[in-house]
Amino acid sequence: MAKRQEKENGLFDKLKNKLSWFFYNLTQPIYAKINKNKKQKKESTSGLRKKELIFYTVFMIFPIVQMLIFYVYVNANSFVMAFRKYDSVNSTYIWVGLDNLKDVFKEIKAGGLLRTSITNSLLVYGLDLCMLLNLILR
């Protein structure tokens, strides 16, 4: 019985093999006609490296531009504006130097609203620091 099963398997394998080669031989000329003018080009490692570099550059342009606009430019502009004063009559900025800083320190020394705001901010910061430190250490 085992010999008969081997014969059947052998016959089945031969039939399968012949059908596979038949379809392979049918597809080869079609494939050759389709890809006649196409050259298979193997990509070099330098070309692959260049494509990776281009991808990385394009991928990183957007966040870098965002950082330059919304962080560097805004902070540099704020620093410059600390030394300017807006003239509402002419709608222009006037360079006043350190006069704005002198006004801030005078306001703090006089005990006005700015002094109260700074005192409250420091008080809340200190209490928050003590409460969080207490919670962390427990």
N, CA, C and O atoms as CSV, one atom per row, in Angstrom:
chain,resi,resn,atom,element,x,y,z
A,1,MET,N,N,0.814,-1.183,0.000
A,1,MET,CA,C,0.000,0.000,0.000
A,1,MET,C,C,0.870,1.263,0.000
A,1,MET,O,O,0.528,2.255,-0.644
A,2,ALA,N,N,1.999,1.222,0.728
A,2,ALA,CA,C,2.894,2.357,0.784
A,2,ALA,C,C,3.483,2.646,-0.587
A,2,ALA,O,O,3.684,3.808,-0.941
A,3,LYS,N,N,3.771,1.575,-1.384
A,3,LYS,CA,C,4.341,1.782,-2.710
A,3,LYS,C,C,3.317,2.445,-3.623
A,3,LYS,O,O,3.662,3.294,-4.445
A,4,ARG,N,N,2.044,2.046,-3.470
A,4,ARG,CA,C,1.004,2.636,-4.294
A,4,ARG,C,C,0.849,4.136,-3.976
A,4,ARG,O,O,0.659,4.943,-4.886
A,5,GLN,N,N,0.930,4.514,-2.661
A,5,GLN,CA,C,0.821,5.907,-2.253
A,5,GLN,C,C,2.003,6.708,-2.818
A,5,GLN,O,O,1.830,7.845,-3.259
A,6,GLU,N,N,3.212,6.108,-2.804
A,6,GLU,CA,C,4.367,6.794,-3.370
A,6,GLU,C,C,4.170,7.005,-4.856
A,6,GLU,O,O,4.525,8.060,-5.381
A,7,LYS,N,N,3.596,5.993,-5.564
A,7,LYS,CA,C,3.346,6.125,-6.983
A,7,LYS,C,C,2.356,7.252,-7.243
A,7,LYS,O,O,2.546,8.069,-8.144
A,8,GLU,N,N,1.272,7.284,-6.420
A,8,GLU,CA,C,0.269,8.334,-6.599
A,8,GLU,C,C,0.894,9.702,-6.334
A,8,GLU,O,O,0.659,10.658,-7.074
A,9,ASN,N,N,1.699,9.785,-5.261
A,9,ASN,CA,C,2.369,11.054,-4.964
A,9,ASN,C,C,3.328,11.403,-6.087
A,9,ASN,O,O,3.408,12.563,-6.492
A,10,GLY,N,N,4.037,10.443,-6.583
A,10,GLY,CA,C,4.966,10.692,-7.675
A,10,GLY,C,C,4.229,11.153,-8.913
A,10,GLY,O,O,4.686,12.074,-9.591
A,11,LEU,N,N,3.098,10.535,-9.227
A,11,LEU,CA,C,2.307,10.924,-10.382
A,11,LEU,C,C,1.740,12.327,-10.186
A,11,LEU,O,O,1.758,13.145,-11.106
A,12,PHE,N,N,1.238,12.600,-8.985
A,12,PHE,CA,C,0.699,13.924,-8.666
A,12,PHE,C,C,1.803,14.985,-8.748
A,12,PHE,O,O,1.587,16.076,-9.277
A,13,ASP,N,N,2.988,14.654,-8.219
A,13,ASP,CA,C,4.106,15.600,-8.268
A,13,ASP,C,C,4.515,15.885,-9.701
A,13,ASP,O,O,4.816,17.028,-10.047
A,14,LYS,N,N,4.528,14.840,-10.551
A,14,LYS,CA,C,4.899,15.043,-11.954
A,14,LYS,C,C,3.889,15.950,-12.647
A,14,LYS,O,O,4.267,16.854,-13.392
A,15,LEU,N,N,2.602,15.705,-12.400
A,15,LEU,CA,C,1.561,16.519,-13.012
A,15,LEU,C,C,1.658,17.974,-12.551
A,15,LEU,O,O,1.541,18.900,-13.353
A,16,LYS,N,N,1.870,18.157,-11.264
A,16,LYS,CA,C,2.019,19.513,-10.688
A,16,LYS,C,C,3.225,20.209,-11.288
A,16,LYS,O,O,3.154,21.390,-11.629
A,17,ASN,N,N,4.323,19.498,-11.420
A,17,ASN,CA,C,5.554,20.047,-11.971
A,17,ASN,C,C,5.341,20.462,-13.430
A,17,ASN,O,O,5.765,21.546,-13.832
A,18,LYS,N,N,4.691,19.613,-14.221
A,18,LYS,CA,C,4.448,19.936,-15.627
A,18,LYS,C,C,3.546,21.157,-15.763
A,18,LYS,O,O,3.793,22.014,-16.612
A,19,LEU,N,N,2.488,21.251,-14.923
A,19,LEU,CA,C,1.610,22.419,-14.977
A,19,LEU,C,C,2.352,23.698,-14.582
A,19,LEU,O,O,2.149,24.747,-15.193
A,20,SER,N,N,3.191,23.613,-13.586
A,20,SER,CA,C,3.965,24.783,-13.154
A,20,SER,C,C,4.863,25.273,-14.274
A,20,SER,O,O,4.902,26.472,-14.550
A,21,TRP,N,N,5.583,24.373,-14.925
A,21,TRP,CA,C,6.470,24.758,-16.016
A,21,TRP,C,C,5.667,25.283,-17.205
A,21,TRP,O,O,6.120,26.193,-17.900
A,22,PHE,N,N,4.484,24.725,-17.446
A,22,PHE,CA,C,3.654,25.194,-18.548
A,22,PHE,C,C,3.277,26.666,-18.340
A,22,PHE,O,O,3.424,27.484,-19.248
A,23,PHE,N,N,2.793,26.995,-17.138
A,23,PHE,CA,C,2.404,28.382,-16.865
A,23,PHE,C,C,3.622,29.310,-16.800
A,23,PHE,O,O,3.536,30.477,-17.183
A,24,TYR,N,N,4.728,28.804,-16.326
A,24,TYR,CA,C,5.955,29.608,-16.289
A,24,TYR,C,C,6.385,29.950,-17.712
A,24,TYR,O,O,6.736,31.092,-18.006
A,25,ASN,N,N,6.354,28.952,-18.588
A,25,ASN,CA,C,6.739,29.195,-19.979
A,25,ASN,C,C,5.766,30.130,-20.682
A,25,ASN,O,O,6.165,30.841,-21.604
A,26,LEU,N,N,4.503,30.149,-20.274
A,26,LEU,CA,C,3.551,31.093,-20.844
A,26,LEU,C,C,3.827,32.525,-20.394
A,26,LEU,O,O,3.706,33.456,-21.191
A,27,THR,N,N,4.188,32.707,-19.150
A,27,THR,CA,C,4.364,34.060,-18.609
A,27,THR,C,C,5.697,34.685,-18.979
A,27,THR,O,O,5.804,35.911,-18.992
A,28,GLN,N,N,6.713,33.896,-19.278
A,28,GLN,CA,C,8.033,34.445,-19.574
A,28,GLN,C,C,8.038,35.378,-20.778
A,28,GLN,O,O,8.569,36.482,-20.658
A,29,PRO,N,N,7.481,35.006,-21.935
A,29,PRO,CA,C,7.488,35.941,-23.069
A,29,PRO,C,C,6.688,37.216,-22.786
A,29,PRO,O,O,7.068,38.300,-23.228
A,30,ILE,N,N,5.590,37.083,-22.055
A,30,ILE,CA,C,4.786,38.269,-21.718
A,30,ILE,C,C,5.603,39.209,-20.832
A,30,ILE,O,O,5.636,40.419,-21.060
A,31,TYR,N,N,6.252,38.647,-19.832
A,31,TYR,CA,C,7.069,39.445,-18.919
A,31,TYR,C,C,8.219,40.104,-19.672
A,31,TYR,O,O,8.552,41.260,-19.412
A,32,ALA,N,N,8.825,39.370,-20.607
A,32,ALA,CA,C,9.947,39.914,-21.377
A,32,ALA,C,C,9.492,41.088,-22.239
A,32,ALA,O,O,10.217,42.075,-22.360
A,33,LYS,N,N,8.295,41.001,-22.845
A,33,LYS,CA,C,7.799,42.101,-23.670
A,33,LYS,C,C,7.477,43.332,-22.827
A,33,LYS,O,O,7.751,44.459,-23.240
A,34,ILE,N,N,6.906,43.122,-21.666
A,34,ILE,CA,C,6.534,44.241,-20.802
A,34,ILE,C,C,7.776,44.961,-20.288
A,34,ILE,O,O,7.824,46.191,-20.271
A,35,ASN,N,N,8.766,44.204,-19.874
A,35,ASN,CA,C,9.959,44.797,-19.263
A,35,ASN,C,C,11.124,44.891,-20.234
A,35,ASN,O,O,12.279,44.890,-19.808
A,36,LYS,N,N,10.847,44.973,-21.530
A,36,LYS,CA,C,11.904,44.996,-22.533
A,36,LYS,C,C,12.786,46.231,-22.398
A,36,LYS,O,O,14.012,46.135,-22.449
A,37,ASN,N,N,12.162,47.382,-22.228
A,37,ASN,CA,C,12.921,48.629,-22.193
A,37,ASN,C,C,13.332,49.057,-20.788
A,37,ASN,O,O,14.083,50.016,-20.611
A,38,LYS,N,N,12.835,48.340,-19.808
A,38,LYS,CA,C,13.166,48.713,-18.430
A,38,LYS,C,C,14.478,48.066,-18.029
A,38,LYS,O,O,14.660,46.856,-18.166
A,39,LYS,N,N,15.374,48.877,-17.539
A,39,LYS,CA,C,16.635,48.349,-17.030
A,39,LYS,C,C,16.519,48.220,-15.517
A,39,LYS,O,O,16.067,49.135,-14.829
A,40,GLN,N,N,16.930,47.085,-15.030
A,40,GLN,CA,C,16.910,46.919,-13.585
A,40,GLN,C,C,18.182,47.545,-13.035
A,40,GLN,O,O,19.298,47.127,-13.342
A,41,LYS,N,N,17.974,48.535,-12.235
A,41,LYS,CA,C,19.089,49.305,-11.714
A,41,LYS,C,C,19.236,49.012,-10.229
A,41,LYS,O,O,18.294,49.178,-9.455
A,42,LYS,N,N,20.380,48.594,-9.857
A,42,LYS,CA,C,20.638,48.352,-8.443
A,42,LYS,C,C,21.087,49.668,-7.822
A,42,LYS,O,O,22.000,50.331,-8.314
A,43,GLU,N,N,20.427,50.024,-6.739
A,43,GLU,CA,C,20.721,51.308,-6.111
A,43,GLU,C,C,21.964,51.189,-5.239
A,43,GLU,O,O,22.108,50.259,-4.446
A,44,SER,N,N,22.847,52.151,-5.411
A,44,SER,CA,C,24.079,52.117,-4.619
A,44,SER,C,C,23.797,52.636,-3.208
A,44,SER,O,O,22.766,53.257,-2.948
A,45,THR,N,N,24.720,52.371,-2.328
A,45,THR,CA,C,24.532,52.817,-0.944
A,45,THR,C,C,24.635,54.332,-0.839
A,45,THR,O,O,23.995,54.932,0.025
A,46,SER,N,N,25.429,54.962,-1.703
A,46,SER,CA,C,25.534,56.423,-1.640
A,46,SER,C,C,24.224,57.069,-2.086
A,46,SER,O,O,23.816,58.089,-1.529
A,47,GLY,N,N,23.553,56.474,-3.100
A,47,GLY,CA,C,22.250,56.984,-3.533
A,47,GLY,C,C,21.209,56.827,-2.447
A,47,GLY,O,O,20.379,57.710,-2.232
A,48,LEU,N,N,21.260,55.686,-1.756
A,48,LEU,CA,C,20.332,55.451,-0.658
A,48,LEU,C,C,20.599,56.439,0.471
A,48,LEU,O,O,19.664,56.974,1.066
A,49,ARG,N,N,21.859,56.676,0.761
A,49,ARG,CA,C,22.224,57.625,1.821
A,49,ARG,C,C,21.749,59.029,1.465
A,49,ARG,O,O,21.277,59.770,2.328
A,50,LYS,N,N,21.878,59.389,0.188
A,50,LYS,CA,C,21.449,60.715,-0.251
A,50,LYS,C,C,19.931,60.860,-0.098
A,50,LYS,O,O,19.448,61.910,0.324
A,51,LYS,N,N,19.180,59.808,-0.440
A,51,LYS,CA,C,17.730,59.861,-0.290
A,51,LYS,C,C,17.328,59.963,1.175
A,51,LYS,O,O,16.387,60.681,1.513
A,52,GLU,N,N,18.034,59.251,2.041
A,52,GLU,CA,C,17.742,59.348,3.474
A,52,GLU,C,C,18.021,60.755,3.984
A,52,GLU,O,O,17.263,61.288,4.794
A,53,LEU,N,N,19.101,61.350,3.514
A,53,LEU,CA,C,19.453,62.711,3.933
A,53,LEU,C,C,18.407,63.710,3.445
A,53,LEU,O,O,18.029,64.621,4.181
A,54,ILE,N,N,17.941,63.546,2.215
A,54,ILE,CA,C,16.907,64.433,1.685
A,54,ILE,C,C,15.623,64.279,2.494
A,54,ILE,O,O,14.986,65.274,2.839
A,55,PHE,N,N,15.237,63.041,2.800
A,55,PHE,CA,C,14.032,62.797,3.598
A,55,PHE,C,C,14.155,63.450,4.970
A,55,PHE,O,O,13.230,64.120,5.429
A,56,TYR,N,N,15.295,63.255,5.622
A,56,TYR,CA,C,15.508,63.826,6.954
A,56,TYR,C,C,15.444,65.348,6.903
A,56,TYR,O,O,14.848,65.978,7.777
A,57,THR,N,N,16.054,65.936,5.886
A,57,THR,CA,C,16.071,67.393,5.764
A,57,THR,C,C,14.654,67.936,5.569
A,57,THR,O,O,14.245,68.882,6.242
A,58,VAL,N,N,13.911,67.327,4.640
A,58,VAL,CA,C,12.539,67.779,4.396
A,58,VAL,C,C,11.677,67.575,5.638
A,58,VAL,O,O,10.830,68.409,5.958
A,59,PHE,N,N,11.898,66.463,6.334
A,59,PHE,CA,C,11.126,66.149,7.526
A,59,PHE,C,C,11.398,67.139,8.655
A,59,PHE,O,O,10.495,67.435,9.437
A,60,MET,N,N,12.621,67.658,8.756
A,60,MET,CA,C,13.000,68.534,9.866
A,60,MET,C,C,12.819,70.020,9.566
A,60,MET,O,O,12.917,70.837,10.481
A,61,ILE,N,N,12.561,70.393,8.324
A,61,ILE,CA,C,12.419,71.814,7.990
A,61,ILE,C,C,11.258,72.443,8.750
A,61,ILE,O,O,11.413,73.526,9.314
A,62,PHE,N,N,10.107,71.794,8.776
A,62,PHE,CA,C,8.908,72.372,9.406
A,62,PHE,C,C,9.107,72.668,10.890
A,62,PHE,O,O,8.828,73.793,11.304
A,63,PRO,N,N,9.576,71.719,11.724
A,63,PRO,CA,C,9.751,72.067,13.142
A,63,PRO,C,C,10.845,73.107,13.380
A,63,PRO,O,O,10.747,73.903,14.313
A,64,ILE,N,N,11.874,73.107,12.552
A,64,ILE,CA,C,12.934,74.107,12.734
A,64,ILE,C,C,12.410,75.498,12.407
A,64,ILE,O,O,12.695,76.454,13.128
A,65,VAL,N,N,11.644,75.621,11.322
A,65,VAL,CA,C,11.057,76.923,10.966
A,65,VAL,C,C,10.093,77.382,12.059
A,65,VAL,O,O,10.068,78.562,12.409
A,66,GLN,N,N,9.308,76.460,12.594
A,66,GLN,CA,C,8.401,76.817,13.690
A,66,GLN,C,C,9.175,77.329,14.902
A,66,GLN,O,O,8.792,78.334,15.501
A,67,MET,N,N,10.253,76.652,15.266
A,67,MET,CA,C,11.031,77.080,16.419
A,67,MET,C,C,11.642,78.459,16.174
A,67,MET,O,O,11.666,79.305,17.068
A,68,LEU,N,N,12.138,78.676,14.945
A,68,LEU,CA,C,12.738,79.971,14.644
A,68,LEU,C,C,11.706,81.099,14.706
A,68,LEU,O,O,12.009,82.188,15.192
A,69,ILE,N,N,10.501,80.845,14.221
A,69,ILE,CA,C,9.483,81.899,14.214
A,69,ILE,C,C,8.880,82.109,15.590
A,69,ILE,O,O,8.831,83.234,16.086
A,70,PHE,N,N,8.420,81.022,16.210
A,70,PHE,CA,C,7.625,81.154,17.426
A,70,PHE,C,C,8.442,81.163,18.715
A,70,PHE,O,O,7.885,81.423,19.782
A,71,TYR,N,N,9.722,80.892,18.651
A,71,TYR,CA,C,10.538,80.946,19.866
A,71,TYR,C,C,11.628,82.006,19.733
A,71,TYR,O,O,11.678,82.952,20.520
A,72,VAL,N,N,12.484,81.850,18.755
A,72,VAL,CA,C,13.621,82.774,18.632
A,72,VAL,C,C,13.142,84.176,18.269
A,72,VAL,O,O,13.521,85.146,18.925
A,73,TYR,N,N,12.313,84.292,17.231
A,73,TYR,CA,C,11.860,85.618,16.802
A,73,TYR,C,C,11.030,86.313,17.878
A,73,TYR,O,O,11.228,87.499,18.142
A,74,VAL,N,N,10.108,85.589,18.499
A,74,VAL,CA,C,9.240,86.198,19.508
A,74,VAL,C,C,10.056,86.681,20.706
A,74,VAL,O,O,9.831,87.780,21.213
A,75,ASN,N,N,11.002,85.858,21.157
A,75,ASN,CA,C,11.816,86.273,22.310
A,75,ASN,C,C,12.761,87.416,21.954
A,75,ASN,O,O,12.966,88.315,22.769
A,76,ALA,N,N,13.334,87.400,20.765
A,76,ALA,CA,C,14.204,88.505,20.355
A,76,ALA,C,C,13.396,89.795,20.220
A,76,ALA,O,O,13.856,90.865,20.617
A,77,ASN,N,N,12.198,89.691,19.662
A,77,ASN,CA,C,11.336,90.866,19.528
A,77,ASN,C,C,10.918,91.405,20.893
A,77,ASN,O,O,10.859,92.619,21.087
A,78,SER,N,N,10.629,90.513,21.840
A,78,SER,CA,C,10.262,90.954,23.192
A,78,SER,C,C,11.419,91.679,23.863
A,78,SER,O,O,11.220,92.683,24.546
A,79,PHE,N,N,12.624,91.168,23.667
A,79,PHE,CA,C,13.801,91.819,24.255
A,79,PHE,C,C,13.980,93.220,23.680
A,79,PHE,O,O,14.252,94.163,24.423
A,80,VAL,N,N,13.832,93.366,22.366
A,80,VAL,CA,C,13.980,94.670,21.726
A,80,VAL,C,C,12.864,95.615,22.161
A,80,VAL,O,O,13.101,96.806,22.358
A,81,MET,N,N,11.645,95.087,22.313
A,81,MET,CA,C,10.526,95.934,22.714
A,81,MET,C,C,10.655,96.450,24.146
A,81,MET,O,O,9.998,97.425,24.510
A,82,ALA,N,N,11.489,95.812,24.955
A,82,ALA,CA,C,11.706,96.301,26.320
A,82,ALA,C,C,12.406,97.653,26.312
A,82,ALA,O,O,12.346,98.392,27.295
A,83,PHE,N,N,13.057,97.973,25.223
A,83,PHE,CA,C,13.779,99.242,25.130
A,83,PHE,C,C,13.084,100.251,24.226
A,83,PHE,O,O,13.676,101.266,23.860
A,84,ARG,N,N,11.840,99.981,23.865
A,84,ARG,CA,C,11.070,100.884,23.010
A,84,ARG,C,C,9.797,101.324,23.711
A,84,ARG,O,O,9.339,100.709,24.674
A,85,LYS,N,N,9.246,102.405,23.195
A,85,LYS,CA,C,7.963,102.902,23.692
A,85,LYS,C,C,7.087,103.193,22.481
A,85,LYS,O,O,7.562,103.723,21.477
A,86,TYR,N,N,5.799,102.843,22.579
A,86,TYR,CA,C,4.882,103.046,21.451
A,86,TYR,C,C,4.308,104.448,21.486
A,86,TYR,O,O,3.763,104.883,22.500
A,87,ASP,N,N,4.435,105.152,20.372
A,87,ASP,CA,C,3.861,106.490,20.229
A,87,ASP,C,C,2.541,106.348,19.483
A,87,ASP,O,O,2.521,106.098,18.278
A,88,SER,N,N,1.434,106.511,20.215
A,88,SER,CA,C,0.113,106.284,19.616
A,88,SER,C,C,-0.300,107.396,18.660
A,88,SER,O,O,-1.160,107.183,17.805
A,89,VAL,N,N,0.290,108.561,18.787
A,89,VAL,CA,C,-0.056,109.663,17.888
A,89,VAL,C,C,0.479,109.389,16.483
A,89,VAL,O,O,-0.246,109.531,15.497
A,90,ASN,N,N,1.732,109.001,16.399
A,90,ASN,CA,C,2.358,108.743,15.097
A,90,ASN,C,C,2.311,107.265,14.698
A,90,ASN,O,O,2.717,106.917,13.589
A,91,SER,N,N,1.828,106.400,15.576
A,91,SER,CA,C,1.781,104.943,15.354
A,91,SER,C,C,3.160,104.376,15.042
A,91,SER,O,O,3.331,103.596,14.104
A,92,THR,N,N,4.128,104.776,15.836
A,92,THR,CA,C,5.496,104.278,15.657
A,92,THR,C,C,6.089,103.937,17.018
A,92,THR,O,O,5.560,104.311,18.065
A,93,TYR,N,N,7.198,103.217,16.967
A,93,TYR,CA,C,7.937,102.900,18.180
A,93,TYR,C,C,9.117,103.846,18.304
A,93,TYR,O,O,9.794,104.153,17.323
A,94,ILE,N,N,9.351,104.307,19.540
A,94,ILE,CA,C,10.457,105.222,19.815
A,94,ILE,C,C,11.435,104.512,20.731
A,94,ILE,O,O,11.034,103.881,21.710
A,95,TRP,N,N,12.723,104.613,20.413
A,95,TRP,CA,C,13.761,103.991,21.232
A,95,TRP,C,C,13.956,104.836,22.485
A,95,TRP,O,O,14.285,106.019,22.395
A,96,VAL,N,N,13.750,104.218,23.674
A,96,VAL,CA,C,13.892,104.960,24.922
A,96,VAL,C,C,15.015,104.402,25.790
A,96,VAL,O,O,15.301,104.962,26.848
A,97,GLY,N,N,15.645,103.337,25.379
A,97,GLY,CA,C,16.770,102.770,26.126
A,97,GLY,C,C,16.304,102.118,27.417
A,97,GLY,O,O,15.380,101.305,27.416
A,98,LEU,N,N,16.955,102.481,28.521
A,98,LEU,CA,C,16.663,101.875,29.813
A,98,LEU,C,C,15.578,102.602,30.607
A,98,LEU,O,O,15.357,102.287,31.776
A,99,ASP,N,N,14.909,103.553,29.995
A,99,ASP,CA,C,13.862,104.305,30.701
A,99,ASP,C,C,12.710,103.391,31.140
A,99,ASP,O,O,12.154,103.585,32.221
A,100,ASN,N,N,12.351,102.417,30.332
A,100,ASN,CA,C,11.273,101.493,30.717
A,100,ASN,C,C,11.652,100.706,31.968
A,100,ASN,O,O,10.817,100.518,32.853
A,101,LEU,N,N,12.899,100.243,32.054
A,101,LEU,CA,C,13.344,99.499,33.238
A,101,LEU,C,C,13.388,100.404,34.472
A,101,LEU,O,O,13.066,99.968,35.577
A,102,LYS,N,N,13.783,101.647,34.280
A,102,LYS,CA,C,13.779,102.588,35.398
A,102,LYS,C,C,12.355,102.788,35.919
A,102,LYS,O,O,12.131,102.848,37.128
A,103,ASP,N,N,11.394,102.892,34.993
A,103,ASP,CA,C,9.991,103.056,35.396
A,103,ASP,C,C,9.492,101.842,36.173
A,103,ASP,O,O,8.749,101.998,37.142
A,104,VAL,N,N,9.883,100.645,35.768
A,104,VAL,CA,C,9.459,99.432,36.461
A,104,VAL,C,C,9.992,99.433,37.888
A,104,VAL,O,O,9.245,99.153,38.826
A,105,PHE,N,N,11.271,99.744,38.065
A,105,PHE,CA,C,11.852,99.748,39.409
A,105,PHE,C,C,11.268,100.864,40.283
A,105,PHE,O,O,11.121,100.685,41.492
A,106,LYS,N,N,10.938,102.001,39.689
A,106,LYS,CA,C,10.275,103.068,40.450
A,106,LYS,C,C,8.896,102.613,40.932
A,106,LYS,O,O,8.501,102.897,42.063
A,107,GLU,N,N,8.165,101.904,40.062
A,107,GLU,CA,C,6.832,101.412,40.412
A,107,GLU,C,C,6.912,100.389,41.541
A,107,GLU,O,O,6.074,100.392,42.443
A,108,ILE,N,N,7.910,99.521,41.495
A,108,ILE,CA,C,8.075,98.527,42.565
A,108,ILE,C,C,8.410,99.229,43.882
A,108,ILE,O,O,7.869,98.882,44.932
A,109,LYS,N,N,9.296,100.207,43.820
A,109,LYS,CA,C,9.721,100.924,45.028
A,109,LYS,C,C,8.579,101.760,45.630
A,109,LYS,O,O,8.498,101.920,46.848
A,110,ALA,N,N,7.710,102.284,44.778
A,110,ALA,CA,C,6.615,103.123,45.252
A,110,ALA,C,C,5.523,102.299,45.938
A,110,ALA,O,O,4.712,102.852,46.682
A,111,GLY,N,N,5.492,100.997,45.698
A,111,GLY,CA,C,4.506,100.151,46.375
A,111,GLY,C,C,3.165,100.135,45.690
A,111,GLY,O,O,2.138,100.009,46.357
A,112,GLY,N,N,3.141,100.256,44.420
A,112,GLY,CA,C,1.877,100.257,43.681
A,112,GLY,C,C,1.400,98.845,43.361
A,112,GLY,O,O,1.738,97.880,44.046
A,113,LEU,N,N,0.621,98.759,42.319
A,113,LEU,CA,C,0.014,97.501,41.894
A,113,LEU,C,C,1.060,96.469,41.487
A,113,LEU,O,O,0.881,95.276,41.732
A,114,LEU,N,N,2.126,96.907,40.881
A,114,LEU,CA,C,3.174,95.984,40.439
A,114,LEU,C,C,3.844,95.300,41.626
A,114,LEU,O,O,4.152,94.110,41.568
A,115,ARG,N,N,4.065,96.042,42.684
A,115,ARG,CA,C,4.684,95.457,43.884
A,115,ARG,C,C,3.765,94.411,44.514
A,115,ARG,O,O,4.224,93.350,44.936
A,116,THR,N,N,2.454,94.718,44.574
A,116,THR,CA,C,1.485,93.761,45.116
A,116,THR,C,C,1.431,92.501,44.259
A,116,THR,O,O,1.349,91.396,44.795
A,117,SER,N,N,1.474,92.649,42.948
A,117,SER,CA,C,1.438,91.501,42.032
A,117,SER,C,C,2.658,90.614,42.213
A,117,SER,O,O,2.538,89.390,42.252
A,118,ILE,N,N,3.826,91.222,42.325
A,118,ILE,CA,C,5.061,90.444,42.506
A,118,ILE,C,C,5.043,89.732,43.853
A,118,ILE,O,O,5.450,88.574,43.943
A,119,THR,N,N,4.574,90.409,44.904
A,119,THR,CA,C,4.496,89.794,46.235
A,119,THR,C,C,3.549,88.594,46.223
A,119,THR,O,O,3.887,87.538,46.757
A,120,ASN,N,N,2.376,88.744,45.623
A,120,ASN,CA,C,1.423,87.636,45.556
A,120,ASN,C,C,1.978,86.466,44.742
A,120,ASN,O,O,1.796,85.309,45.121
A,121,SER,N,N,2.641,86.754,43.644
A,121,SER,CA,C,3.212,85.689,42.807
A,121,SER,C,C,4.270,84.906,43.564
A,121,SER,O,O,4.283,83.676,43.515
A,122,LEU,N,N,5.152,85.601,44.262
A,122,LEU,CA,C,6.195,84.914,45.033
A,122,LEU,C,C,5.604,84.115,46.191
A,122,LEU,O,O,6.089,83.028,46.501
A,123,LEU,N,N,4.570,84.639,46.826
A,123,LEU,CA,C,3.908,83.932,47.916
A,123,LEU,C,C,3.260,82.631,47.427
A,123,LEU,O,O,3.419,81.583,48.052
A,124,VAL,N,N,2.536,82.701,46.319
A,124,VAL,CA,C,1.897,81.501,45.753
A,124,VAL,C,C,2.955,80.497,45.301
A,124,VAL,O,O,2.789,79.295,45.507
A,125,TYR,N,N,4.026,80.966,44.695
A,125,TYR,CA,C,5.100,80.069,44.264
A,125,TYR,C,C,5.724,79.360,45.472
A,125,TYR,O,O,5.958,78.152,45.426
A,126,GLY,N,N,5.989,80.091,46.532
A,126,GLY,CA,C,6.588,79.488,47.729
A,126,GLY,C,C,5.673,78.469,48.388
A,126,GLY,O,O,6.122,77.384,48.755
A,127,LEU,N,N,4.390,78.804,48.544
A,127,LEU,CA,C,3.442,77.858,49.138
A,127,LEU,C,C,3.286,76.604,48.276
A,127,LEU,O,O,3.245,75.492,48.802
A,128,ASP,N,N,3.199,76.778,46.971
A,128,ASP,CA,C,3.070,75.647,46.051
A,128,ASP,C,C,4.299,74.750,46.125
A,128,ASP,O,O,4.179,73.525,46.117
A,129,LEU,N,N,5.466,75.353,46.198
A,129,LEU,CA,C,6.709,74.588,46.298
A,129,LEU,C,C,6.738,73.771,47.593
A,129,LEU,O,O,7.124,72.602,47.581
A,130,CYS,N,N,6.333,74.380,48.696
A,130,CYS,CA,C,6.322,73.654,49.975
A,130,CYS,C,C,5.312,72.509,49.964
A,130,CYS,O,O,5.615,71.416,50.443
A,131,MET,N,N,4.114,72.745,49.423
A,131,MET,CA,C,3.104,71.691,49.390
A,131,MET,C,C,3.521,70.538,48.485
A,131,MET,O,O,3.355,69.376,48.855
A,132,LEU,N,N,4.051,70.834,47.323
A,132,LEU,CA,C,4.464,69.766,46.405
A,132,LEU,C,C,5.665,69.007,46.938
A,132,LEU,O,O,5.741,67.788,46.786
A,133,LEU,N,N,6.586,69.692,47.547
A,133,LEU,CA,C,7.757,69.038,48.124
A,133,LEU,C,C,7.329,68.112,49.256
A,133,LEU,O,O,7.877,67.020,49.405
A,134,ASN,N,N,6.356,68.541,50.051
A,134,ASN,CA,C,5.826,67.728,51.121
A,134,ASN,C,C,5.143,66.469,50.563
A,134,ASN,O,O,5.309,65.382,51.116
A,135,LEU,N,N,4.385,66.608,49.479
A,135,LEU,CA,C,3.718,65.471,48.868
A,135,LEU,C,C,4.693,64.498,48.219
A,135,LEU,O,O,4.483,63.286,48.253
A,136,ILE,N,N,5.734,65.017,47.641
A,136,ILE,CA,C,6.722,64.167,46.961
A,136,ILE,C,C,7.512,63.344,47.974
A,136,ILE,O,O,7.795,62.170,47.733
A,137,LEU,N,N,7.868,63.949,49.101
A,137,LEU,CA,C,8.721,63.265,50.079
A,137,LEU,C,C,7.952,62.266,50.929
A,137,LEU,O,O,8.578,61.443,51.597
A,138,ARG,N,N,6.648,62.298,50.936
A,138,ARG,CA,C,5.885,61.350,51.749
A,138,ARG,C,C,5.705,60.045,51.057
A,138,ARG,O,O,5.084,59.135,51.607
